[in-house]
Amino acid sequence: MHRRIILFIIVLLSINSFGQNIKLDRGEHKFKWNYSLKEYNFAWRISYFEVVSYHVDVINDTSFKISKYPNLNKTMQVGHLQMNTTRQKELQWLSKAILSEDYFWKEAHIPSVLTYTFTSLRFIDESGKFKAIDKRQDILDMMGNIDNEAKLHLWLYSSRDARYISYKKINNLYRVRYSSSSGLSCRYEEFFNYYNNRGKLVKTKKVKSYKIKGCTYITI
């Protein structure tokens, strides 16, 4: 049993290494993971924003339970923040305010569907108060048009699919390269998604799809 587990882990590690040395086309750029506030050039006046996630236990389909001081995982922080008591209270209130069945940025834990990860984008507006985005459309409104790399990265990040690698501007579209590898199917795939400047997916094109050599699915 232990040998099977070790072999399975080795297979997964070897699969995850695929796609890390992809040859980019001319004019194609890899995304950074950190951008300055100036690089975003938002349509709204924003002095700071952060993306945080935390686990939530579900009591039933409509009731969620969260601790008074949730254990937050801050996955993105842009700008400078001076914390004070008022802002701490605002953040605690915002953490609970987004808990709803139809919240756009939540993900169920499998196999435990009674636990969700809620992700929230919180920002300080021109009045100096913290606010939170509760609809994905608000991200577009905050950005205006998606007219630079930082905005495109934030939009893709909010789609909850982190397999994107790079992008290329082609006329009025962004061509985004994705990669995917699976230990269940032993397949590696690359594909392009094309987005307009309002974040709409226009078309998808498969680039590569093949069985990974030496990969065998191992049951545990």
N, C-alpha and C positions, 0 to 999 in steps of 0.2 A: 504493500500500500504506500509506504513512504517513498519507495523508489519511483512509483508511478507519479506521485505528487511532484517530486523533484524533476522528473523528466518533463512533466507538463509545464512547470515553471520555466524550464530551459527553452522549451518550444515557444512559449509566449514571449520571452525576452528576445529570442531570435526574430520572431515575427515583428515585434515592436521596433526593431532596428531598421526594418525595411522603410524606404521612403525618406530617410533622413539625409541621403545624399542625392536628392533629385536634381537633375540638371535643368536649370531654368532657361526659358527662352529669352531672347533679347528683349529688353524692356520690361522683364518680369522682376518683381521685387519680393523678398521675404518680409513678413510683418515683424515689426518690433513688438515687445510686450510692454514697453513703457513709453509714454508720450507726454510731453509737457502740455500744460493747459493752453498755451499759446498755439500749439500745433492743431488743436481741435477747431478753434475759431467758431465757437458755437453761435447760434442765432440768439440764444438767451444769454443774459448776463449772469455768468456763473464764476464764482471765485474758488470753488472747491467742489469736487465730487468723489464719491467712493462707491465701489460695488462690493457688497458683503453677502455672505450666505450663512445660513444656520439651519439646524435640524429642528423639525417640529413634529410632535406626536399627534396623531389624529385620533380623536375620541369617537367620532362618527363622520358621516359624509360632510357635515357642515360645521362641526366644532373642532377647533384646534387648540392645543395646549402648548404654551411656551413659558419658559422660566422668566422671572422678572428681569434677570440680567442674562440674556442668551449668550451662548458661547459663539461669538461671531468669527467667521473666517473672512478676513478682508482680502479680496482677490485683486482689487484695483484701487489705487489712491492717486488722485491727480490734484495738484495744488497744495497750498499750505493751510493747516487747520490749527486753530487755537481753541482747545476744549475748555468749556466752563460748565457750571452747574446747569444753566438753562439749556445748553446744547445737549448735555447728557440726558436730560428729561425729554427733549424733543426726539432724540434717537431711540430712547426706550419706547416712547409712544408710537413712533413710526414702525418699529419692529413688529408691533402687534396690529397696527392698522391695516397691513397688507394681507393678513391671514384670511383668505377666502377660498372657496371652492374653485372659482374661475380665475384666480390670479395667474397672469400669463407666464410668470417666471418661477414655476415650482416644478420639482421633479420627484416622482415617487421612487422609494428605495425598493428594489427587487431583491429577494422575494418578500420583504416586509413592506406591504403596501400601507401599513399603519404609521410609517415614518416618511416625511417629505423633507427635501432640502428646498428652502425658500431663498431666492436670491433677490436682492433689492439694490437699486441705484438711488443713492441719496446725494443731494446737492445743497449747497448754500446759494440762495438766490440774491438778487440785488438788495433785498431788504435785510440781509444778514441772517435769515432764518433757514433752518434745515427743512427740506421737503423731500418727498420720495416719489418716484415714478411708479405708477400702478398699472399703466397700459403701455404696450410696446409702441403704439402710435406716438406717445409722449416723447420717446427717444428721438423719433424723426422730427417732431416739432422742435425739440431742444437743439437739434443739429442744423435745422434748415434743410438744405440739400446735402447729400453725401458727396462732398467735393474734395476730400483729401483722404490720405491713408489712415489717419487717426480715427476719423469718423467711420470709415469702412470697417476698421478693426472692431470698434465698439459695437456696430450694428451686427456684425457676424458673431461677436462674443455673446450678445443677447439672444442669439438664436439657439444657444445651448448645444451647439455642435462645434467642438474644438478641433476638428480635423483639418481645418483650412491651413494652408502652408504659405501661399504667396498670391500675388495678384498682378494683373497687367491691365492698364487702361487701353481699351480698344474702342476708338471713336467715342461714343457717349455711354459706353458700358464698361463695367468692371468684370474682368474674367478672373475668377478665383479658383485656384487649384486646391483640391482636396485629396487626401489619401486615406485609405482604410485597409486594415488587415485583420483577419479573423482566425483565431485558433480553432474555432468550430468547423469552419469550411476550408481552412488552410489556403485561403485565397488573399491575394493582394490586389487592390484596385486603386486607380487614380481617375478622377473626373474633374471637369470644369463646370462651375456654375457661373452664369452670366447675370449680373444685377444692374439695374438702372440706378440713377442718382436718387431715387426714392426708396431704394432697398428692395424693390420688387424683383423676384427671381424670374428672369425672362426665358431662359432655356438651360438645359443640362446636356453635357456631352461627355461620354465615357472615353478616357484616354488609354487606359491599360486595365487588363483583367487577366490574371493568370494564377495557376496553382503554385504555391511556394515549394520549391524543391527541398526534399528532405523533411518536409513537415508531415507529421502523422498525428491525427487526433487521438489523444490518450484519455480514456475514461478513468475517473478517480473512484 
